[in-house]
């Protein structure tokens, strides 16, 4: 879809939503029973004033937020809680919250956001902090041993089969849906995401897609353009639009200098990362493997036969092998945190895929040196795409195939079923979750380093970002890369099936050996396929087929 048409549609949609939430509608909602309505019925001017106020904490370009900032933002966003909870109502309640401490974000921010909530409600939260690489193992251990020792969990939709499917989660009360303005979510994060057997379990706090991040100065440099042309480079020097161009540019830049320093092209993340690193191979593969006429791209939907060893995935694996010699020394030991935060934001490398964190961190992270030099797009396409059903490569009449990797479907907050027997604890847990999933808090987490990116339609208001301190051209480019990925007709959808991170983790271990040269690309892919087949049979093939089809909307 053309960006200009998309923007018009988004703006039109927002206008219709605003009209539907006009005075008559709000009066009707206010008359309805349920908690949390006070925040929903406040005047639009009050909502706008609050958002403007929190977005100046600490202010874009004024340094990285601190814990004091997190607490201040959390306190200012407490109105919805105060509308449904009396002061001190949860006195004596203790809740265990399990989440990440990745990059000193996630749980670190939650602590600050929830500190004023604890002060007001009287509840106490005990924190279980996990590194991202340790998350899956810890969660699976709790499930397997039946020792869920947490009341609230930060969790991604891919785990819903493992957790919600086993009856471990508490169903979301209707008052929570109203408090968090559930209808504001982007469409791809609405049910079936966040649900199981038709019941809603998740408070969404994040929307995930991998976008393409690149250095604008590198691809506008006249000297590099001349060297590219003199060296026989195809086409004009500029930002790659396909993975074939990414490969060519990465190899071309090997040994080149830019601004007196070594310049590199694409940055791969070959080191295992608790299953999460598999997404980065996936972002290389989707344009090759996700055919517009086929919703499936990881497995055959009718048989659960893995596609990881088909020509599309093998090409992606080979791309990594071929590109690594042109990347920084010891890149084989780089995980995604390294590529995103220690390399790209710090000025090393010209191109990476990542979640939306790079865009917000470019302007607001103290370690970033590329705030004015970062551009964005959807992931590169491919000159051809593999048709798994026909067993052959195809060139599309429309041109290159694009297939954004909608990686992980975003983080959410889930309340565990173990609180259901205690009404006070149940309400407290859901109140904490609703506070973290609030509409106003969401715009702050999208603008500042948090570990989360846009996930609401209301976050596509360019003027609001500009008023907060973002450059209009920069933020328009960034938000388009996000929302054009979310709404792309050929997006590669994450399968919400039990054991998905067991599949990913098994793949990572084999890929590490493959990238290290111990196995050929096809050998590694075949070994992954065999491991995946074994996992499918262990979990139950017929059940997996049914759930995989459901996750694809088939």
C-alpha positions as CSV (number, residue, x, y, z in Angstrom):
1,X,0.0,0.0,0.0
2,X,1.3,3.5,-0.8
3,X,2.3,5.4,2.3
4,X,0.2,8.5,1.4
5,X,-2.9,6.4,0.9
6,X,-2.2,4.5,4.1
7,X,-1.8,7.7,6.1
8,X,-5.1,9.0,4.8
9,X,-6.8,5.8,5.8
10,X,-5.3,5.9,9.3
11,X,-6.4,9.5,9.7
12,X,-9.8,8.7,8.5
13,X,-10.0,5.8,10.9
14,X,-9.0,7.9,13.8
15,X,-11.6,10.5,12.9
16,X,-14.3,7.8,12.8
17,X,-13.2,6.5,16.2
18,X,-13.2,9.9,17.7
19,X,-16.7,10.5,16.4
20,X,-17.9,7.2,17.8
21,X,-16.5,8.3,21.1
22,X,-18.3,11.6,21.0
23,X,-20.5,13.1,23.7
24,X,-23.5,10.9,23.2
25,X,-21.4,7.7,23.2
26,X,-19.4,8.8,26.2
27,X,-22.6,9.6,28.2
28,X,-23.9,6.1,27.4
29,X,-20.6,4.5,28.6
30,X,-20.6,6.6,31.7
31,X,-24.1,5.4,32.6
32,X,-23.0,1.7,32.2
33,X,-21.9,-0.3,35.2
34,X,-18.2,-1.3,35.6
35,X,-15.0,0.0,37.0
36,X,-12.4,2.3,35.5
37,X,-14.9,4.5,33.6
38,X,-13.6,7.8,35.2
39,X,-10.5,7.8,33.0
40,X,-12.5,6.9,29.9
41,X,-15.0,9.8,30.4
42,X,-12.5,12.6,31.0
43,X,-12.6,15.4,28.4
44,X,-10.4,15.0,25.4
45,X,-8.6,18.2,26.5
46,X,-7.7,16.7,29.8
47,X,-6.4,13.6,28.1
48,X,-4.3,15.7,25.7
49,X,-3.0,17.8,28.6
50,X,-1.9,14.7,30.5
51,X,-0.2,13.2,27.5
52,X,1.6,16.4,26.7
53,X,2.8,16.6,30.3
54,X,4.2,13.1,30.6
55,X,5.9,13.3,27.2
56,X,8.1,16.1,28.5
57,X,9.4,13.8,31.2
58,X,12.4,14.1,30.9
59,X,12.0,15.5,27.3
60,X,13.2,14.1,24.0
61,X,16.9,15.0,23.6
62,X,17.3,15.8,27.3
63,X,19.0,12.6,28.4
64,X,17.8,9.1,29.2
65,X,14.9,8.7,31.7
66,X,15.7,7.7,35.2
67,X,13.8,5.8,37.9
68,X,12.5,9.1,39.2
69,X,11.0,9.8,35.7
70,X,9.4,6.3,35.6
71,X,7.7,7.0,39.0
72,X,6.6,10.5,38.0
73,X,5.0,9.1,34.8
74,X,3.4,6.2,36.7
75,X,1.9,8.6,39.2
76,X,0.5,11.0,36.6
77,X,-1.2,8.0,34.9
78,X,-3.0,6.8,38.0
79,X,-6.4,8.4,37.3
80,X,-7.9,5.2,35.9
81,X,-6.8,3.2,38.9
82,X,-8.2,5.8,41.3
83,X,-11.6,5.6,39.5
84,X,-11.9,1.9,40.3
85,X,-9.8,1.3,43.4
86,X,-10.1,3.0,46.8
87,X,-7.0,4.2,48.5
88,X,-5.4,1.4,50.5
89,X,-7.9,-1.1,49.1
90,X,-5.2,-3.7,48.5
91,X,-3.4,-3.4,51.9
92,X,-1.8,-6.7,52.9
93,X,-1.8,-8.1,49.3
94,X,1.6,-9.3,48.0
95,X,2.0,-10.1,44.3
96,X,4.9,-11.8,42.6
97,X,5.7,-10.3,39.2
98,X,8.0,-12.2,36.7
99,X,9.5,-10.3,33.8
100,X,12.7,-9.3,32.0
101,X,15.6,-7.0,33.0
102,X,16.8,-6.9,29.4
103,X,19.0,-3.8,28.8
104,X,17.9,-2.6,32.2
105,X,14.4,-2.0,30.8
106,X,11.1,-3.9,31.2
107,X,10.9,-4.8,34.9
108,X,13.1,-1.9,35.7
109,X,10.5,0.5,34.2
110,X,7.6,-1.6,35.7
111,X,9.0,-1.0,39.2
112,X,8.9,2.7,38.7
113,X,5.5,2.8,37.0
114,X,4.0,0.6,39.7
115,X,5.7,2.3,42.7
116,X,3.0,5.0,43.0
117,X,0.4,2.3,42.3
118,X,1.7,0.4,45.3
119,X,1.7,3.5,47.4
120,X,-1.9,4.3,46.5
121,X,-3.4,0.8,46.7
122,X,-1.4,-0.6,49.6
123,X,-0.3,-3.7,47.7
124,X,3.3,-4.9,47.6
125,X,5.0,-6.4,44.5
126,X,7.9,-8.8,44.7
127,X,10.0,-9.0,41.6
128,X,11.4,-11.9,39.6
129,X,14.0,-10.5,37.1
130,X,15.2,-12.6,34.2
131,X,17.7,-12.1,31.4
132,X,16.1,-12.6,28.0
133,X,18.3,-15.6,27.2
134,X,17.0,-17.3,30.4
135,X,13.3,-16.4,30.0
136,X,12.1,-19.4,28.1
137,X,13.9,-22.0,30.3
138,X,12.5,-20.4,33.5
139,X,8.9,-20.3,32.1
140,X,9.0,-23.8,30.8
141,X,10.4,-25.1,34.1
142,X,7.5,-23.6,36.0
143,X,5.0,-25.1,33.5
144,X,6.6,-28.6,33.5
145,X,6.9,-28.9,37.3
146,X,3.6,-27.2,38.1
147,X,5.3,-24.7,40.3
148,X,4.1,-21.4,39.0
149,X,5.5,-19.1,41.7
150,X,4.3,-15.8,40.2
151,X,1.0,-14.0,40.1
152,X,1.7,-11.7,37.1
153,X,4.0,-12.4,34.2
154,X,5.3,-10.4,31.4
155,X,4.9,-12.7,28.4
156,X,4.7,-12.8,24.7
157,X,1.8,-14.2,22.6
158,X,3.9,-17.1,21.3
159,X,3.8,-18.6,24.8
160,X,0.0,-18.5,25.0
161,X,-0.2,-22.1,23.8
162,X,2.1,-23.2,26.6
163,X,0.5,-21.1,29.4
164,X,-3.1,-20.2,28.5
165,X,-3.6,-23.6,26.8
166,X,-2.8,-25.3,30.1
167,X,-5.3,-23.2,32.1
168,X,-2.7,-21.3,34.0
169,X,-4.0,-17.8,33.3
170,X,-6.8,-15.7,34.7
171,X,-9.5,-14.4,32.3
172,X,-9.6,-10.7,31.8
173,X,-12.5,-8.9,33.5
174,X,-14.6,-6.6,31.4
175,X,-13.7,-3.6,33.5
176,X,-10.0,-4.0,32.5
177,X,-10.9,-3.9,28.8
178,X,-12.6,-0.6,29.3
179,X,-9.8,0.8,31.4
180,X,-7.1,0.0,28.8
181,X,-9.2,1.1,25.8
182,X,-8.9,-2.3,24.2
183,X,-10.4,-1.2,20.9
184,X,-7.4,1.1,20.3
185,X,-5.0,-1.8,19.6
186,X,-3.8,-2.3,16.0
187,X,-5.8,-4.9,14.3
188,X,-3.1,-7.6,14.2
189,X,-2.9,-7.6,18.0
190,X,-6.6,-8.1,18.5
191,X,-8.1,-11.6,18.9
192,X,-7.2,-14.3,18.4
193,X,-3.9,-12.8,19.7
194,X,-4.2,-12.6,23.5
195,X,-7.0,-15.2,23.6
196,X,-7.3,-18.9,24.1
197,X,-10.5,-20.9,23.4
198,X,-12.3,-17.5,22.9
199,X,-11.3,-16.0,26.3
200,X,-9.2,-12.9,26.6
201,X,-6.1,-13.2,28.8
202,X,-3.6,-10.6,27.8
203,X,-3.1,-6.9,28.5
204,X,-1.0,-5.8,25.5
205,X,1.9,-3.5,26.3
206,X,3.9,-3.8,23.1
207,X,3.6,-4.4,19.4
208,X,6.3,-6.3,17.7
209,X,7.6,-6.2,14.2
210,X,11.1,-6.2,12.8
211,X,11.7,-3.1,10.7
212,X,14.8,-2.1,8.7
213,X,17.2,0.4,10.3
214,X,19.9,2.1,8.2
215,X,22.5,4.9,8.3
216,X,21.3,7.8,6.1
217,X,24.7,9.3,5.9
218,X,26.4,6.2,4.6
219,X,23.9,5.8,1.8
220,X,24.0,9.5,0.9
221,X,27.8,9.7,0.7
222,X,29.3,10.9,-2.6
223,X,32.6,9.1,-2.2
224,X,31.0,5.8,-1.5
225,X,28.7,6.4,-4.5
226,X,31.6,6.9,-6.8
227,X,33.5,3.8,-5.5
228,X,30.3,1.8,-5.9
229,X,29.9,3.0,-9.5
230,X,33.6,2.6,-10.4
231,X,33.5,-0.9,-8.9
232,X,30.6,-2.0,-11.2
233,X,27.9,-1.8,-8.5
234,X,24.4,-2.4,-9.9
235,X,22.1,0.6,-10.0
236,X,22.6,3.8,-8.1
237,X,24.2,3.9,-4.6
238,X,21.5,4.1,-2.0
239,X,19.5,2.3,0.6
240,X,19.0,-1.4,-0.3
241,X,15.4,-2.4,-1.1
242,X,16.0,-6.2,-1.4
243,X,18.1,-8.8,0.4
244,X,20.1,-9.3,-2.8
245,X,21.1,-5.6,-2.6
246,X,21.9,-5.9,1.1
247,X,24.3,-8.7,0.4
248,X,26.0,-6.8,-2.4
249,X,26.3,-3.6,-0.3
250,X,27.7,-5.5,2.7
251,X,30.4,-7.2,0.6
252,X,31.2,-3.9,-1.1
253,X,31.8,-2.0,2.1
254,X,34.3,-4.6,3.4
255,X,37.6,-2.7,4.0
256,X,36.1,0.7,3.1
257,X,36.5,3.8,5.3
258,X,33.8,6.4,6.1
259,X,34.5,9.5,8.2
260,X,37.9,8.1,8.9
261,X,36.6,4.8,10.4
262,X,36.0,1.3,9.2
263,X,32.5,1.1,7.7
264,X,30.4,-2.1,7.7
265,X,27.2,-3.0,6.0
266,X,24.6,-5.4,7.5
267,X,25.1,-6.7,11.0
268,X,24.0,-10.3,11.7
269,X,23.3,-11.7,15.2
270,X,24.4,-15.3,15.0
271,X,24.9,-16.0,18.8
272,X,22.0,-17.9,20.4
273,X,19.7,-15.7,22.5
274,X,17.3,-18.0,24.3
275,X,15.3,-18.6,21.2
276,X,14.8,-14.9,20.5
277,X,17.7,-14.8,18.1
278,X,15.9,-17.0,15.6
279,X,13.8,-14.0,14.7
280,X,16.8,-12.4,13.1
281,X,17.3,-15.3,10.7
282,X,13.6,-15.1,10.2
283,X,13.8,-11.5,9.1
284,X,16.3,-12.5,6.4
285,X,14.1,-15.4,5.3
286,X,10.5,-14.0,5.2
287,X,10.8,-12.3,1.8
288,X,12.2,-15.5,0.4
289,X,9.8,-17.9,2.2
290,X,6.5,-16.1,2.7
291,X,4.6,-16.3,-0.6
292,X,1.6,-13.9,-0.9
293,X,-0.7,-16.8,-1.8
294,X,0.2,-18.8,1.2
295,X,-0.3,-17.8,4.9
296,X,2.2,-20.4,6.1
297,X,6.0,-20.0,6.0
298,X,7.5,-22.0,8.9
299,X,5.6,-25.2,8.5
300,X,3.1,-26.8,6.1
301,X,-0.2,-26.0,7.6
302,X,-1.8,-29.3,6.7
303,X,1.1,-31.6,8.0
304,X,3.3,-29.5,10.2
305,X,6.2,-30.5,8.0
306,X,9.0,-28.0,8.6
307,X,9.9,-25.6,5.8
308,X,13.1,-24.6,7.5
309,X,15.1,-26.8,5.2
310,X,13.5,-25.7,1.9
311,X,15.4,-23.6,-0.6
312,X,14.1,-20.3,0.8
313,X,15.4,-20.9,4.4
314,X,18.6,-22.5,3.1
315,X,19.3,-19.3,1.1
316,X,18.8,-17.1,4.2
317,X,21.2,-19.3,6.2
318,X,23.7,-19.1,3.4
319,X,23.3,-15.4,3.2
320,X,24.5,-15.2,6.9
321,X,27.4,-17.5,6.2
322,X,28.4,-15.4,3.1
323,X,28.0,-12.0,4.8
324,X,29.9,-12.7,8.1
325,X,33.4,-12.3,6.6
326,X,32.4,-8.8,5.6
327,X,31.1,-7.9,9.1
328,X,33.0,-6.7,12.1
329,X,35.6,-9.1,13.7
330,X,34.1,-11.7,16.0
331,X,30.6,-11.0,14.7
332,X,29.9,-14.7,15.2
333,X,29.6,-13.9,18.9
334,X,27.2,-11.1,18.6
335,X,23.6,-11.5,19.9
336,X,20.8,-9.0,19.0
337,X,21.6,-6.9,22.1
338,X,25.1,-6.5,20.8
339,X,24.1,-5.6,17.2
340,X,21.4,-3.1,18.3
341,X,22.8,-1.4,21.4
342,X,26.5,-1.9,21.4
343,X,27.1,-1.7,17.6
344,X,24.4,0.1,15.6
345,X,23.4,2.8,18.1
346,X,27.1,3.3,18.9
347,X,27.9,3.9,15.2
348,X,29.1,0.5,14.0
349,X,27.3,-0.9,10.9
350,X,25.0,0.5,8.3
351,X,22.0,-1.8,8.4
352,X,20.2,-4.0,11.0
353,X,16.7,-5.4,11.5
354,X,15.4,-4.9,15.0
355,X,12.2,-4.3,16.9
356,X,11.1,-0.7,17.1
357,X,13.4,0.0,20.1
358,X,16.1,1.2,17.7
359,X,14.0,4.1,16.5
360,X,13.1,5.4,20.0
361,X,16.5,4.8,21.4
362,X,18.2,6.6,18.5
363,X,17.0,9.9,19.9
364,X,16.6,9.2,23.6
365,X,19.4,6.7,24.6
366,X,22.6,8.2,26.0
367,X,24.7,5.7,24.2
368,X,23.3,6.6,20.8
369,X,25.4,8.6,18.4
370,X,23.1,8.2,15.4
371,X,20.0,10.2,16.4
372,X,20.1,12.4,13.3
373,X,21.5,9.7,11.0
374,X,19.0,6.9,11.3
375,X,16.4,6.0,8.6
376,X,13.7,3.3,8.6
377,X,11.7,1.1,6.3
378,X,9.9,-2.2,6.2
379,X,12.2,-5.1,5.8
380,X,13.9,-5.6,2.4
381,X,12.1,-7.7,-0.2
382,X,13.4,-10.3,-2.6
383,X,13.7,-10.4,-6.4
384,X,12.0,-13.8,-6.2
385,X,10.0,-15.9,-3.7
386,X,9.9,-19.6,-3.1
387,X,6.5,-21.2,-3.7
388,X,6.4,-24.1,-1.3
389,X,3.3,-25.6,-2.8
390,X,4.7,-25.6,-6.3
391,X,8.2,-26.4,-5.2
392,X,9.9,-23.6,-7.2
393,X,11.1,-20.0,-7.2
394,X,8.8,-17.4,-8.7
395,X,9.2,-13.8,-9.8
396,X,6.0,-11.8,-9.0
397,X,4.5,-9.6,-11.7
398,X,4.3,-6.8,-9.1
399,X,8.0,-6.8,-8.5
400,X,10.0,-7.8,-5.4
401,X,8.3,-9.8,-2.7
402,X,8.0,-8.0,0.7
403,X,6.9,-9.9,3.8
404,X,7.5,-8.0,7.1
405,X,8.4,-10.3,10.0
406,X,5.8,-9.7,12.7
407,X,8.1,-11.1,15.2
408,X,6.8,-12.1,18.6
409,X,3.5,-10.3,18.5
410,X,4.6,-8.0,21.3
411,X,4.9,-8.4,25.1
412,X,1.9,-8.5,27.3
413,X,1.0,-8.7,30.9
414,X,-0.8,-11.9,32.0
415,X,-2.4,-12.6,35.4
416,X,-2.1,-16.2,36.6
417,X,-5.1,-18.3,37.6
418,X,-3.7,-18.9,41.0
419,X,-5.1,-15.5,42.1
420,X,-8.7,-16.4,41.1
421,X,-9.6,-17.9,44.5
422,X,-8.9,-14.6,46.3
423,X,-11.1,-11.7,45.1
424,X,-8.9,-9.0,46.7
425,X,-5.7,-10.4,45.2
426,X,-7.5,-11.0,41.9
427,X,-8.6,-7.4,41.6
428,X,-5.2,-6.2,42.7
429,X,-3.3,-8.3,40.1
430,X,-5.6,-7.1,37.3
431,X,-5.4,-3.5,38.5
432,X,-1.6,-3.6,38.3
433,X,-1.8,-5.1,34.8
434,X,-4.3,-2.5,33.6
435,X,-2.1,0.3,34.9
436,X,0.8,-1.0,32.8
437,X,-1.4,-1.4,29.8
438,X,-2.9,2.1,30.0
439,X,-3.3,4.1,26.8
440,X,-1.4,7.2,28.1
441,X,1.4,5.2,29.5
442,X,1.7,3.4,26.2
443,X,2.7,6.6,24.3
444,X,5.4,7.3,26.8
445,X,6.9,3.8,26.5
446,X,6.9,4.1,22.7
447,X,8.8,7.4,22.7
448,X,11.4,6.6,25.3
449,X,13.7,3.5,25.9
450,X,11.4,0.9,27.4
451,X,11.7,-2.4,25.5
452,X,8.4,-1.7,23.8
453,X,7.2,-0.1,20.6
454,X,3.9,1.2,19.1
455,X,0.9,-1.1,19.5
456,X,-2.0,1.3,19.4
457,X,-3.7,3.3,16.5
458,X,-3.6,6.4,18.6
459,X,0.2,6.3,18.6
460,X,0.3,7.2,14.9
461,X,-0.4,10.9,15.6
462,X,2.7,12.6,14.1
463,X,1.9,15.9,15.6
464,X,2.0,14.4,19.1
465,X,5.5,13.1,18.5
466,X,6.7,16.4,17.1
467,X,5.3,18.3,20.0
468,X,7.2,15.9,22.3
469,X,10.5,16.9,20.5
470,X,10.9,14.5,17.6
471,X,11.8,15.8,14.2
472,X,8.8,15.5,11.8
473,X,10.6,13.8,9.0
474,X,12.4,11.3,11.3
475,X,9.3,10.3,13.2
476,X,7.1,10.1,10.1
477,X,9.7,7.7,8.5
478,X,9.9,5.7,11.8
479,X,6.2,5.3,12.4
480,X,5.5,4.4,8.7
481,X,8.1,1.6,9.0
482,X,6.1,0.3,12.0
483,X,2.5,0.7,10.9
484,X,3.2,-0.3,7.3
485,X,4.7,-3.5,8.7
486,X,1.7,-4.2,11.0
487,X,-0.7,-3.6,8.1
488,X,1.2,-5.2,5.3
489,X,-1.0,-7.7,3.3
490,X,1.9,-10.3,3.2
491,X,3.0,-10.0,6.8
492,X,4.6,-13.2,8.3
493,X,2.5,-14.0,11.3
494,X,3.9,-15.6,14.4
495,X,2.5,-19.0,15.2
496,X,0.9,-19.2,18.7
497,X,1.5,-23.0,19.2
498,X,2.7,-24.8,22.3
499,X,6.5,-25.3,22.4
500,X,7.3,-22.6,19.8
501,X,10.3,-21.5,21.7
502,X,11.5,-25.1,22.0
503,X,11.5,-25.1,18.2
504,X,13.4,-21.8,18.1
505,X,15.9,-22.7,20.7
506,X,16.7,-26.0,19.0
507,X,17.2,-24.1,15.8
508,X,19.5,-21.6,17.4
509,X,21.8,-24.3,18.8
510,X,22.2,-25.9,15.4
511,X,22.5,-22.6,13.6
512,X,25.4,-21.6,15.9
513,X,27.4,-24.6,14.6
514,X,26.3,-23.9,11.0
515,X,27.4,-20.3,11.1
516,X,30.7,-21.4,12.7
517,X,31.4,-23.6,9.7
518,X,30.8,-27.0,11.3
519,X,27.9,-27.7,9.0
520,X,26.9,-26.6,5.5
521,X,23.7,-24.5,5.2
522,X,21.6,-27.4,3.9
523,X,23.0,-29.8,6.5
524,X,22.2,-27.4,9.3
525,X,18.7,-26.8,7.9
526,X,18.0,-30.5,7.6
527,X,19.2,-31.0,11.2
528,X,16.8,-28.3,12.4
529,X,13.9,-29.9,10.4
530,X,14.6,-33.3,12.0
531,X,14.7,-31.7,15.5
532,X,11.4,-29.9,14.8
533,X,9.7,-33.1,13.5
534,X,10.7,-34.8,16.7
535,X,9.3,-32.0,18.8
536,X,6.0,-32.0,16.9
537,X,5.5,-35.7,17.5
538,X,6.3,-35.2,21.2
539,X,3.7,-32.4,21.6
540,X,1.1,-34.0,19.3
541,X,1.0,-33.5,15.6
542,X,-2.7,-33.3,15.1
543,X,-3.1,-30.8,17.9
544,X,-0.3,-28.7,16.5
545,X,-1.8,-28.7,13.1
546,X,-5.1,-27.5,14.4
547,X,-3.5,-24.7,16.5
548,X,-1.1,-23.7,13.7
549,X,-4.0,-23.2,11.3
550,X,-5.9,-21.2,13.9
551,X,-2.9,-18.9,14.5
552,X,-2.8,-18.3,10.7
553,X,-6.5,-17.5,10.6
554,X,-6.9,-20.5,8.3
